[in-house]
Amino acid sequence: MVDAVQPAIRLDVVIIGAGISGLAVAIETALSGHHVVVFESAEGIHEIGAGINVSPNASRILQRWGLPAEMWTSATEPTSLSVRRYSGEILVLEREFDTKMRARYDAPFIELHRVDFQTALYTRAKELGVEFRFGMRISKLNYETGEITSHTGLSAKGDVVIAADGLWSVCRAQFLPKDFEGVPRPTGDLAYRLVLTLDQIQDPELREWVSKPSLDVWIGPHSHAVGYSLRGGTEFNIVLLVPDDLPNGISKQAGSVEEMRALFTGWDPILTKFIAVADSVKKWKLMHRKEMRRWVYASSNSNFAFLGDSCHPMLPYLGQGANSAIEDGAVLGRLLGHIQNKEQIGKALEMYEQLRKPRGDAIVKETFAQRDVFQVVDGPKQRERDELLLSQLNEEEKHAPFPIRLVCPQVQPWLFGYDACAEVDKAVSKDPFVVAKNEKTEPSLDKRGIAAGS
Ligand SMILES: Cc1cc2nc3c(=O)[nH]c(=O)nc-3n(C[C@H](O)[C@H](O)[C@H](O)COP(=O)(O)OP(=O)(O)OC[C@H]3O[C@@H](n4cnc5c(N)ncnc54)[C@H](O)[C@@H]3O)c2cc1C
């Protein structure tokens, strides 16, 4: 069911980037009744062939958006979540994970193929009247006038300009001076990503594993692995997280399957048998960025906002990068539905930042903390971790703080229980957008936060 607010005026909203964050904010903004144009540098919607976890904090939003039924049919719902030591010993096992998620959060935890997911978001955005300009790389932004210019020299202007251009954001680079901002930095880890289809898998044990969807994590020294089924149990997604050995300046490269297999020699035979099936693989350097001081900028002539990886890239160790981007999109789009005149856009952006930035920045930190737990080397710290996990193996309710955050009774409700629409509605009822004569939200300080940070 689509429950959207309708604004008193229709804004022109320009979005840069048609990744998950750009599509998310496009959908919610169009649902709020505004005219939306998305500029995307690629020639079409391009997602890589890999899986994605969509947790209840985001699936709750997707349920509202009226996405095509095909997406929901292709989704897989893991019936268990397990964490194993790299030898294969089970340390954490959440049975009936699917049922628990729905009961606790009234929304499912699902696994999607990224192609299916992005196709569904794009289809819905088109249905809602969002316009797409493909093959348009935005190379220049004027933060004072609100004008953006493509590499071909085409210019556009919006009442609101939204930067959804990912980790290597040009918008971000031009928002902040180079010496202040810097560039994406290596986290020290890289990901091997592979998707296997049932046709490739002969081993009956592996075939059964794929056809009974579960979410499995193997943790070991300096590395870990995540596996889950896709497309109704006909494909298997594996991500292997290992120390980064890609040269500086290379963020993505074809990997060697032999090298990948060697890194996991001696790990759980189930995992190594899956890895053995792969005949090609890609390596992705995992990058992060300095925390951004501000996510919004408003002047008398322009209004800018950042979302998704452009402002909070994170390690994928809680599977939250895209989920957070969907939350961002829902909050920003819904807030824009409340404004009654253009002068209130600045206020909506301020509220967006207040609602989203503390949470986004906190999740980033949690992803690094989770790495420290997953990738501990064998020794006293690892034994202490394993003893704690094993001491609660058979307990239905874990005790906080539980080091595996996705099942921790404190962290899980904070992550999965978040309700973007409710957060907006609560904030707006506390501080309503009432029309006052000559009302204007003046930009406060330097919205880029430079003065505060330097
Ligand atoms: C191994 C791995 C596993 C992950 N697993 C999960 C998971 O399970 N769950 C989860 O929630 N997240 C996961 N993530 C994170 C998630 O993929 C990202 O956070 C998310 O895709 C970011 O979306 P985005 O739209 O902000 O950025 P992007 O996906 O980078 O999209 C940016 C878009 O902008 C376009 N663009 C860039 N520059 C310009 C320009 N100048 N002009 C016009 N267009 C431009 C690009 O072509 C692209 O289409 C994972 C990440 C990795 C690396």
The ligand as an SDF file (V2000), in Angstrom:
LIG
                    3D

 53 58  0  0  0  0  0  0  0  0999 V2000
   30.7290   -6.7910   -1.4870 C   0  0  0  0  0  0  0  0  0  0  0  0
   29.5890   -5.8780   -1.1270 C   0  0  0  0  0  0  0  0  0  0  0  0
   28.4230   -6.4120   -0.5940 C   0  0  0  0  0  0  0  0  0  0  0  0
   27.3780   -5.5820   -0.2000 C   0  0  0  0  0  0  0  0  0  0  0  0
   26.2630   -6.1200    0.3390 N   0  0  0  0  0  0  0  0  0  0  0  0
   25.2620   -5.3160    0.7530 C   0  0  0  0  0  0  0  0  0  0  0  0
   24.0850   -5.8620    1.3360 C   0  0  0  0  0  0  0  0  0  0  0  0
   23.9350   -7.0920    1.4450 O   0  0  0  0  0  0  0  0  0  0  0  0
   23.1030   -5.0060    1.7620 N   0  0  0  0  0  0  0  0  0  0  0  0
   23.2390   -3.6500    1.6420 C   0  0  0  0  0  0  0  0  0  0  0  0
   22.3340   -2.9170    2.0800 O   0  0  0  0  0  0  0  0  0  0  0  0
   24.3370   -3.1030    1.0840 N   0  0  0  0  0  0  0  0  0  0  0  0
   25.3410   -3.8940    0.6230 C   0  0  0  0  0  0  0  0  0  0  0  0
   26.4340   -3.3450    0.0450 N   0  0  0  0  0  0  0  0  0  0  0  0
   26.5270   -1.8810   -0.0970 C   0  0  0  0  0  0  0  0  0  0  0  0
   25.7080   -1.3590   -1.2640 C   0  0  0  0  0  0  0  0  0  0  0  0
   26.0100   -2.0700   -2.4490 O   0  0  0  0  0  0  0  0  0  0  0  0
   25.9720    0.1260   -1.4940 C   0  0  0  0  0  0  0  0  0  0  0  0
   25.9370    0.8150   -0.2720 O   0  0  0  0  0  0  0  0  0  0  0  0
   24.9120    0.7190   -2.4230 C   0  0  0  0  0  0  0  0  0  0  0  0
   24.8430    0.0020   -3.6170 O   0  0  0  0  0  0  0  0  0  0  0  0
   25.2410    2.1880   -2.7110 C   0  0  0  0  0  0  0  0  0  0  0  0
   24.2910    2.6880   -3.6110 O   0  0  0  0  0  0  0  0  0  0  0  0
   24.4290    4.1670   -4.1810 P   0  0  0  0  0  0  0  0  0  0  0  0
   23.2850    4.3260   -5.1070 O   0  0  0  0  0  0  0  0  0  0  0  0
   24.6040    5.1430   -3.0760 O   0  0  0  0  0  0  0  0  0  0  0  0
   25.8030    4.1760   -4.9870 O   0  0  0  0  0  0  0  0  0  0  0  0
   26.1770    3.4390   -6.3420 P   0  0  0  0  0  0  0  0  0  0  0  0
   25.6330    2.0750   -6.3820 O   0  0  0  0  0  0  0  0  0  0  0  0
   27.6530    3.5970   -6.4900 O   0  0  0  0  0  0  0  0  0  0  0  0
   25.4340    4.2720   -7.4850 O   0  0  0  0  0  0  0  0  0  0  0  0
   25.8910    5.5080   -7.9400 C   0  0  0  0  0  0  0  0  0  0  0  0
   25.3090    5.7610   -9.3210 C   0  0  0  0  0  0  0  0  0  0  0  0
   25.6680    7.0670   -9.7420 O   0  0  0  0  0  0  0  0  0  0  0  0
   26.1840    7.0360  -11.0570 C   0  0  0  0  0  0  0  0  0  0  0  0
   27.1300    8.1370  -11.1660 N   0  0  0  0  0  0  0  0  0  0  0  0
   28.3350    8.2580  -10.5540 C   0  0  0  0  0  0  0  0  0  0  0  0
   28.9050    9.4240  -10.8640 N   0  0  0  0  0  0  0  0  0  0  0  0
   28.0310   10.0800  -11.6870 C   0  0  0  0  0  0  0  0  0  0  0  0
   28.0710   11.3560  -12.3310 C   0  0  0  0  0  0  0  0  0  0  0  0
   29.1070   12.1760  -12.2000 N   0  0  0  0  0  0  0  0  0  0  0  0
   27.0080   11.7180  -13.0950 N   0  0  0  0  0  0  0  0  0  0  0  0
   25.9180   10.8740  -13.2600 C   0  0  0  0  0  0  0  0  0  0  0  0
   25.8620    9.6550  -12.6670 N   0  0  0  0  0  0  0  0  0  0  0  0
   26.8980    9.2610  -11.8850 C   0  0  0  0  0  0  0  0  0  0  0  0
   26.8370    5.6550  -11.1760 C   0  0  0  0  0  0  0  0  0  0  0  0
   26.9660    5.2370  -12.5170 O   0  0  0  0  0  0  0  0  0  0  0  0
   25.8500    4.7920  -10.3780 C   0  0  0  0  0  0  0  0  0  0  0  0
   24.8050    4.3360  -11.1670 O   0  0  0  0  0  0  0  0  0  0  0  0
   27.4890   -4.1710   -0.3710 C   0  0  0  0  0  0  0  0  0  0  0  0
   28.6460   -3.6280   -0.9490 C   0  0  0  0  0  0  0  0  0  0  0  0
   29.6800   -4.4800   -1.3330 C   0  0  0  0  0  0  0  0  0  0  0  0
   30.9170   -3.8710   -1.9360 C   0  0  0  0  0  0  0  0  0  0  0  0
  1  2  1  0
  2  3  1  0
  2 52  2  0
  3  4  2  0
  4  5  1  0
  4 50  1  0
  5  6  2  0
  6  7  1  0
  6 13  1  0
  7  8  2  0
  7  9  1  0
  9 10  1  0
 10 11  2  0
 10 12  1  0
 12 13  2  0
 13 14  1  0
 14 15  1  0
 14 50  1  0
 15 16  1  0
 16 17  1  0
 16 18  1  0
 18 19  1  0
 18 20  1  0
 20 21  1  0
 20 22  1  0
 22 23  1  0
 23 24  1  0
 24 25  2  0
 24 26  1  0
 24 27  1  0
 27 28  1  0
 28 29  2  0
 28 30  1  0
 28 31  1  0
 31 32  1  0
 32 33  1  0
 33 34  1  0
 33 48  1  0
 34 35  1  0
 35 36  1  0
 35 46  1  0
 36 37  1  0
 36 45  1  0
 37 38  2  0
 38 39  1  0
 39 40  1  0
 39 45  2  0
 40 41  1  0
 40 42  2  0
 42 43  1  0
 43 44  2  0
 44 45  1  0
 46 47  1  0
 46 48  1  0
 48 49  1  0
 50 51  2  0
 51 52  1  0
 52 53  1  0
M  END
$$$$
